[in-house]
Amino acid sequence: MDVFKVSARSRSTSVAGAIAGVIREGHIAEVQAIGAGAVNQAIKAIAIARGYLVKDNIDVVCIPTFVEVDIEGQERTAVKLTVQKPDQPLPPATPLPRSADREAPAQRAEPEPPAYDPLYNSSQNE
């Protein structure tokens, strides 16, 4: 499976040409995007690719899912758009862990209440 990582600055026509080429070869294209701008470019690229492929009498479907990706040691959630011909078998689903299965984020320690200071407290009562 060919994986395309799309950013908000990706040229949708270039990505579309790459997707169309992969589909013409009979393969499945996986488009990954993180963030609204990147997802926008990815969706536009798939729409453009579909237009390219219609000329060759090829139809495609797009299957959106979420996937966890590692970027510089940080785990991020990306939108994964699988583009394939309708008659191809579906790729295996990889569900995200439920929130109960994820590691709980480290809890911040609550600040200690200030110690009782009779001088401070008595000066405010005067």
C-alpha positions in Angstrom: 0.0 0.0 0.0 1.4 3.4 -1.0 1.2 6.0 1.8 1.0 9.7 1.0 1.6 12.2 3.8 -0.2 15.4 3.0 0.4 18.8 4.7 -1.6 22.0 4.4 1.1 23.2 1.9 0.9 20.2 -0.3 -0.2 20.9 -3.9 -3.5 19.0 -4.3 -2.9 18.5 -8.1 0.4 16.8 -7.5 -1.0 14.5 -4.8 -3.9 13.8 -7.1 -1.6 12.7 -9.9 0.3 10.4 -7.5 -3.0 8.8 -6.2 -4.3 8.3 -9.8 -1.0 6.6 -10.8 -1.2 4.2 -7.8 -4.8 3.3 -8.6 -4.1 2.8 -12.3 -1.5 0.2 -11.3 -4.2 -1.6 -9.3 -2.8 -0.7 -5.9 -4.4 1.0 -2.9 -3.4 4.5 -1.9 -3.4 5.6 1.7 -3.5 9.4 2.3 -2.6 10.6 5.8 -3.2 14.1 7.1 -3.0 15.9 10.4 -4.9 19.1 10.9 -7.7 20.9 9.1 -5.6 22.4 6.4 -3.9 19.1 5.6 -7.2 17.2 5.6 -8.7 19.9 3.2 -5.8 19.4 0.8 -6.1 15.6 1.0 -9.8 15.7 0.2 -9.3 18.0 -2.7 -6.5 15.7 -4.0 -8.8 12.7 -3.9 -11.6 14.6 -5.7 -9.2 15.7 -8.4 -7.7 12.2 -8.7 -11.3 10.8 -9.2 -11.7 13.3 -12.0 -8.4 12.0 -13.6 -9.5 8.4 -13.3 -13.0 8.9 -14.7 -11.3 9.6 -18.0 -9.9 6.1 -17.8 -13.3 4.7 -16.8 -12.0 3.9 -13.3 -14.1 4.6 -10.2 -12.7 4.9 -6.7 -14.0 4.9 -3.1 -12.6 6.7 -0.1 -12.6 5.1 3.3 -11.9 7.5 6.1 -10.5 6.3 9.5 -8.2 7.6 12.2 -4.7 6.3 12.9 -2.1 7.0 15.5 1.2 8.2 14.0 4.5 9.0 15.6 6.0 12.4 14.8 9.3 13.2 16.4 8.5 11.0 19.4 5.0 12.3 19.9 1.9 10.3 19.2 -0.6 12.2 17.0 -4.0 11.2 15.6 -4.1 11.5 11.8 -7.0 11.2 9.4 -6.3 8.2 7.1 -8.1 8.2 3.8 -7.9 4.9 2.0 -8.5 5.3 -1.8 -9.2 2.1 -3.8 -11.3 0.6 -6.5 -14.7 -0.5 -5.2 -14.2 -4.1 -6.0 -10.9 -4.4 -4.0 -11.1 -6.0 -0.5 -11.3 -3.6 2.3 -8.1 -3.1 4.3 -8.1 -4.4 7.9 -9.5 -1.9 10.3 -7.2 -0.7 13.1 -9.4 0.9 15.7 -7.9 3.5 18.1 -7.7 2.5 21.7 -10.7 3.5 23.7 -10.1 6.3 26.2 -10.3 3.8 29.0 -7.5 1.8 27.5 -5.2 4.7 27.0 -2.6 5.7 29.5 -4.0 8.5 31.8 -2.1 11.7 31.4 0.1 12.6 34.3 -1.8 14.5 36.9 -0.5 17.8 38.0 0.1 18.1 41.6 -2.2 20.6 43.3 -0.4 23.4 45.0 0.0 23.1 48.7 -2.3 25.5 50.6 -0.2 28.2 52.3 0.7 27.5 55.9 -1.2 29.4 58.5 0.6 32.6 59.3 -0.8 34.3 62.3 1.0 37.5 61.5 -0.3 37.6 58.0 -3.8 36.6 58.9 -4.0 39.0 61.9 -2.8 42.0 59.9 -5.7 41.5 57.4 -8.2 41.7 60.2 -7.2 45.1 61.4 
